[in-house]
Amino acid sequence: MGTVIDLSKSVYEICKEHPEVVDIMKDLGFENITNPAMLKTAGRFMTIPKGASMKNIPMEKIKEAFAAKGYELKE
């Protein structure tokens, strides 16, 4: 089993704990995540599920991308 990521945490907290998550999320279509200012502002209250909903990215696709990199998402 890989590293567990808690989906109730903010994107900012997750990226601070696991910096490599930025690349996974960027590849999924969250291009603003590479902007440090966006990560520090919107990222503090945005969760991965909320962002996925806003960007119309299926959670199943996100789970598959994280699993391929050795992560398990905990809801």
N, C-alpha and C positions, 0 to 999 in steps of 0.2 A: 504494500500500500504506500502511496506517495504522500506528499505534504498535503495536509488538510487546510483548506481556505474557508473561513467562516463568512458566508454571504450576508450575514447581518452587519458585518463591519463595513465602514465606508471604504470607497475606492482608495482614498488617501492612506488610510491605515494599512490596507492590504499591500499597496505599492511600497509603503515604508518598510514593512516586514519582509516583503518578497519583491525586490526591485525588478526581477526578471518578468514579472506579471505584466509590466508596462508593454513589453514587446508582444506578448500573447494578445493583449487587449487591442493594441494598435492594429495587429493583423486581422482582428475580428471586425474592425470598422470603427473603433473608438479612437479616431485620429487625434482628438483634442487632448488625449491623455499624455502625449509627449510634450505638451506645453506646461512648464512648471507652474505658471500662474494659475492655469485652469485646474491643475491637480490640487493646488493649495486652497483654492476657493471652492469651486463646485465639487471637487473631489472629497471635501470634508463632510458633505451631507449626502452625496450620491452613493448608492450601493450598486453593485453589479446588476442585480435584477431590475432596479429602477432605470438604470442606463440602458439596459437591453430593451426594456419596454419603450423608452423614448426613441430609441434608434430602430425599433422593429427588428431586433436581432433575436431569433429564438433561443431560449435558455438551453435547449438541447444542443444546439450548435456550440454554444459557449462551453457547456460541460464536456463535449467531445474534444474541443480544442485544448482545454485544460488537462483532460485525461491523457491526451497524446503527449503532453509535456510532463506527465508524472504527478499531476495534482488531483486532489479529490475535493469537490465543492460540497460544503455542508450547509444545508438550508436551515 
